[in-house]
Amino acid sequence: MKNRHPFALVLAVIGYTIMIVPIFFVIAISFNAGDTLTFPPDAVSLRWFGAALAHERFTNALVTSLIVAIVATFFGLLLGVPAALALARSSFRGKSAIQNVFFSPLIIPELVLGAALYQQLAIPLRLQNYLPVLILGHTILMLPYAVRVTGASLANMDGQAEEAARMLGASPVRAFFDVTLPMLRPGIFSAALLSFITSFNNVPLSLLLTKGSTTLPIEMLDYVSQGIDPMIAAMSTLVLAGTVVIAFIAERTVGFAQIFGGINK
């Protein structure tokens, strides 16, 4: 077993405490039977969960968030996976520059990207609903995840398997779908998982593109600005529960070791 520095261990414990303890407070407050945010709760009740699920603005925003996240993830993978394949299997002048272009959405502030899409597309096109522009912006943000994570899977993949399939008579297309694609499945799944969660919880980019379609995080932010009650804590707990369910499904189907193991290699 590797020796761990005590100071690093203390920092890790402090970091996890800062991140996790507030979540427990939010969960506890969401079960409060009263009308105000009190901890510990005066009495335990599920009334605010029912109120959150019955709140029309929350449910409509939830549907919008799911649509945006699913569509943006799909288009991000549709563009990012072929790009990762091309970058991994070719060598040409300017390759690093093109890679940096795909990774640039991770560097550019999301609020800046949202403002650019708002000024260059939403306003000139005089759209009554910014949903198409919002999906475009989220797709741009998802590209780095598709390219980076799929690229990591390609780097760890045995390229001789596809070559063996082609030597045995398989066409390039069949070799890709029968050999390469199944080997890339954990990487594609991980890219989809990261993209979906990132898109669903996005605030900075979505902040300026809510005309006609408001995502759930923006709707929750607007609700908090008007007043605070346990219903916002209940909605936050439901979102957290949904994230945990997605993580559980990912662990049971693929496993986190396969999903995230190669990203940092």
C-alpha positions in Angstrom: 0.0 0.0 0.0 1.3 3.4 -0.9 2.1 5.8 1.9 -0.1 8.9 1.9 1.0 12.2 3.3 -1.1 13.1 6.4 -1.4 16.7 5.2 -2.9 15.5 1.9 -5.3 13.3 3.7 -6.5 16.2 5.9 -7.0 18.3 2.8 -9.0 15.5 1.2 -11.2 15.1 4.2 -11.8 18.9 4.4 -12.6 19.1 0.7 -15.1 16.2 0.8 -16.7 17.7 4.0 -17.1 21.1 2.3 -18.7 19.4 -0.8 -20.9 16.8 0.9 -22.2 18.3 4.2 -24.2 21.1 2.5 -25.9 18.5 0.4 -27.2 16.7 3.6 -28.6 20.0 4.9 -30.5 20.5 1.6 -31.9 17.0 1.7 -32.9 17.3 5.4 -34.6 20.7 4.7 -36.6 19.2 1.8 -38.4 16.9 4.2 -39.5 19.8 6.4 -43.3 20.0 7.1 -43.2 23.7 7.8 -43.4 26.6 5.4 -39.9 28.0 6.1 -36.3 26.7 5.7 -35.5 25.3 9.2 -32.9 22.9 10.3 -33.4 20.5 11.9 -37.0 20.1 10.4 -39.9 20.7 12.8 -41.6 17.6 11.4 -41.0 15.2 8.5 -43.2 15.4 5.5 -43.2 14.7 1.8 -45.5 17.7 1.0 -42.8 19.7 -0.7 -41.9 16.9 -3.0 -45.5 16.8 -4.2 -45.5 20.5 -4.5 -42.4 20.5 -6.6 -43.7 17.8 -9.0 -47.0 19.7 -9.3 -45.3 23.0 -10.0 -46.0 23.6 -13.7 -43.0 25.9 -14.3 -40.7 23.2 -12.8 -42.2 20.4 -14.8 -42.1 22.4 -18.1 -38.5 23.4 -17.4 -37.6 19.8 -16.6 -39.0 18.6 -20.0 -37.0 21.4 -21.7 -33.8 20.4 -19.9 -34.2 16.7 -20.8 -34.8 17.6 -24.5 -31.8 19.9 -24.6 -29.5 17.5 -22.8 -30.5 14.5 -24.9 -30.4 16.3 -28.3 -27.1 18.1 -27.4 -25.6 14.8 -26.3 -26.7 13.0 -29.4 -25.3 15.7 -31.8 -22.1 16.1 -29.6 -21.4 12.4 -30.1 -22.4 12.4 -33.7 -19.8 15.1 -34.4 -17.3 14.2 -31.7 -16.8 10.5 -32.2 -15.9 10.7 -35.9 -13.6 13.7 -35.1 -11.9 11.6 -32.4 -11.4 8.7 -34.8 -10.0 11.1 -37.5 -7.6 12.7 -35.0 -6.4 9.4 -33.5 -5.8 7.6 -36.8 -4.2 10.3 -38.9 -1.2 12.5 -38.8 -1.2 15.8 -40.7 0.1 19.4 -40.3 -2.1 21.4 -38.0 -3.5 18.4 -36.1 -2.7 19.9 -32.7 -4.4 23.1 -33.8 -7.6 21.3 -34.7 -7.5 19.4 -31.4 -7.3 22.7 -29.6 -10.3 23.9 -31.6 -12.4 21.0 -30.3 -11.2 21.5 -26.7 -11.7 25.3 -26.8 -15.2 25.2 -25.3 -13.6 24.0 -22.1 -11.5 27.2 -22.0 -13.9 29.8 -23.3 -16.2 31.1 -20.5 -19.7 29.7 -21.1 -21.3 33.0 -20.4 -19.2 34.5 -23.3 -20.3 31.7 -25.6 -23.9 32.3 -24.6 -23.6 36.0 -25.2 -22.1 35.4 -28.6 -24.9 33.0 -29.6 -27.4 35.5 -28.3 -26.0 38.4 -30.3 -25.1 36.6 -33.5 -28.0 34.2 -33.9 -30.9 34.8 -31.5 -31.3 38.5 -32.1 -30.5 38.7 -35.9 -32.9 35.8 -36.6 -35.6 37.3 -34.4 -36.5 34.0 -33.0 -39.6 33.7 -30.8 -38.1 30.6 -29.1 -34.4 30.3 -28.4 -34.5 26.5 -28.1 -32.6 25.8 -31.3 -29.9 28.2 -30.4 -29.8 26.7 -26.8 -29.3 23.2 -28.3 -26.6 24.5 -30.6 -24.7 26.1 -27.7 -25.0 22.9 -25.5 -23.8 20.8 -28.5 -20.7 23.0 -28.8 -20.1 22.5 -25.1 -20.5 18.7 -25.4 -17.9 18.3 -28.2 -14.8 18.3 -26.0 -16.3 15.5 -23.9 -17.0 13.3 -26.9 -13.6 14.0 -28.5 -11.5 13.7 -25.3 -13.2 10.6 -23.8 -13.6 8.7 -27.0 -10.0 9.6 -27.9 -8.8 8.2 -24.6 -10.7 4.9 -25.4 -9.0 4.9 -28.8 -5.6 5.4 -27.3 -6.1 2.3 -25.0 -7.6 0.2 -27.7 -5.7 -2.6 -29.6 -5.7 -1.4 -33.2 -4.5 -4.9 -34.4 -8.0 -6.3 -33.8 -9.5 -4.2 -36.6 -6.6 -5.0 -38.8 -7.1 -8.7 -38.2 -10.7 -8.4 -39.1 -9.9 -6.7 -42.4 -7.2 -9.3 -43.2 -9.9 -12.0 -42.7 -12.0 -10.3 -45.4 -14.2 -7.9 -43.5 -14.8 -4.6 -45.2 -13.7 -1.4 -43.5 -17.3 -0.5 -42.6 -18.0 -4.0 -41.2 -14.7 -4.1 -39.3 -15.6 -0.8 -37.7 -19.1 -1.8 -36.6 -18.2 -5.4 -35.6 -14.8 -4.8 -33.9 -14.0 -1.1 -33.3 -17.4 0.2 -32.2 -18.0 -2.5 -29.5 -14.5 -1.8 -28.1 -15.3 2.0 -28.0 -18.7 1.4 -26.3 -17.5 2.2 -22.8 -15.8 5.5 -24.0 -18.9 6.5 -25.9 -21.1 5.7 -23.0 -18.9 7.7 -20.6 -18.9 10.7 -23.0 -22.7 10.5 -23.2 -23.0 10.3 -19.4 -20.7 13.3 -18.9 -22.3 15.3 -21.6 -25.9 14.7 -20.4 -25.1 15.6 -16.8 -23.1 18.7 -17.8 -25.9 19.9 -20.2 -28.7 19.2 -17.8 -27.0 21.2 -15.0 -25.7 24.0 -17.1 -26.5 27.6 -16.0 -24.0 30.1 -17.5 -24.7 29.3 -21.2 -28.4 28.8 -20.7 -28.9 32.1 -18.8 -29.2 34.3 -21.9 -31.1 31.8 -24.1 -34.3 31.2 -22.1 -36.8 33.0 -24.3 -39.6 30.6 -24.9 -37.8 27.7 -23.3 -36.4 27.7 -19.8 -34.2 24.9 -18.4 -34.7 23.6 -14.9 -31.6 25.1 -13.4 -32.5 28.6 -14.7 -36.1 28.1 -13.5 -34.9 27.1 -10.1 -32.5 30.1 -10.0 -35.4 32.4 -10.9 -37.6 30.8 -8.2 -34.9 31.4 -5.5 -34.7 35.1 -6.6 -38.4 35.5 -5.8 -38.4 33.7 -2.5 -37.1 30.7 -0.6 -39.1 27.8 0.8 -38.6 24.0 1.2 -39.9 23.4 -2.3 -36.6 24.5 -3.9 -34.8 22.1 -1.6 -37.2 19.3 -2.6 -36.6 20.0 -6.3 -32.8 20.0 -5.6 -33.1 16.6 -3.8 -35.1 15.2 -6.8 -32.4 16.3 -9.2 -29.7 14.8 -7.0 -31.6 11.6 -6.8 -31.9 11.5 -10.5 -28.1 12.0 -10.8 -27.5 9.1 -8.3 -29.8 6.8 -10.3 -27.9 7.6 -13.5 -24.6 6.9 -11.8 -25.9 3.7 -10.4 -27.1 2.5 -13.8 -23.7 3.5 -15.2 -21.9 1.5 -12.6 -24.1 -1.6 -13.0 -24.0 -1.6 -16.8 -20.4 -0.5 -17.6 -18.6 0.3 -14.4 -16.8 3.5 -13.4 -13.4 1.9 -13.8 -14.1 1.4 -17.5 -16.0 4.7 -17.9 -13.4 7.0 -16.4 -10.3 4.9 -16.2 -8.7 6.0 -19.4 -9.6 9.7 -19.5 -6.5 10.9 -17.7 -4.1 8.5 -19.3 
